[in-house]
Amino acid sequence: MHETSSIDAITRFIFCKDAPRQVDLAIVLGSPSISNVEPAIALYHEGLTPRILITGHGPSGARQPEWRAYRDHAVTQGVLADDILIEPEATNTRENLIFSERIIARDLGWETITDIAICCKPLHTRRAFMTAREYLPKCIGLTLLPPRNEADIQPENWWTTARGIERVLGEVRRIAEYAQKGDISIE
């Protein structure tokens, strides 16, 4: 019999986090709050990545595209605008990775990329990883770097609020939906 609770099993499945390391590019997946860009900015300032690719338009009715808020924040934090690539159209995780793959191929060349950091919300890391495995070259090393922001749902307490439970179980559902459509790698 397993000594693991359902909370532990869901937490280990949904929430992924790696230690920061040297990567060729940090991809930042857009969301309504700006915290996703913070790990990429930290990598950049620590000399662990030379470039950041920000992907995501966000909802069509938004006051400004998510990528613009992320880019502007990164520049105010000392990231050189020339070191930022922008993918302005994506509205979901699948598009984030498909459109980013095209930009990397066109602007950098996949022959220059061996390792990528993916910066996204903590509860989004598993789906982002599985989607990246489906749409980015399989030989690319992936590092998952969620922000540590108190406004983001965290692995150590997601089950303590109705919002946390709803969002995490919703993420489990979205992973299943992505799998059914063939949008994630299950290998």
HELIX and SHEET records of a PDB file:
HELIX    1   1 SER A    6  ILE A   14  1                                   9    
HELIX    2   2 ILE A   34  ASN A   36  5                                   3    
HELIX    3   3 VAL A   37  HIS A   45  1                                   9    
HELIX    4   4 GLU A   66  THR A   76  1                                  11    
HELIX    5   5 ALA A   81  ASP A   83  5                                   3    
HELIX    6   6 THR A   93  ILE A  103  1                                  11    
HELIX    7   7 ILE A  104  LEU A  108  3                                   5    
HELIX    8   8 TRP A  110  THR A  112  5                                   3    
HELIX    9   9 PRO A  122  HIS A  124  5                                   3    
HELIX   10  10 THR A  125  TYR A  135  1                                  11    
HELIX   11  11 TRP A  158  THR A  160  5                                   3    
HELIX   12  12 ALA A  162  LYS A  181  1                                  20    
SHEET    1   A 5 ILE A  84  GLU A  87  0                                        
SHEET    2   A 5 ILE A  52  THR A  55  1                                        
SHEET    3   A 5 LEU A  25  LEU A  29  1                                        
SHEET    4   A 5 ASP A 115  CYS A 119  1                                        
SHEET    5   A 5 GLY A 141  LEU A 144  1                                        
END                                                                             
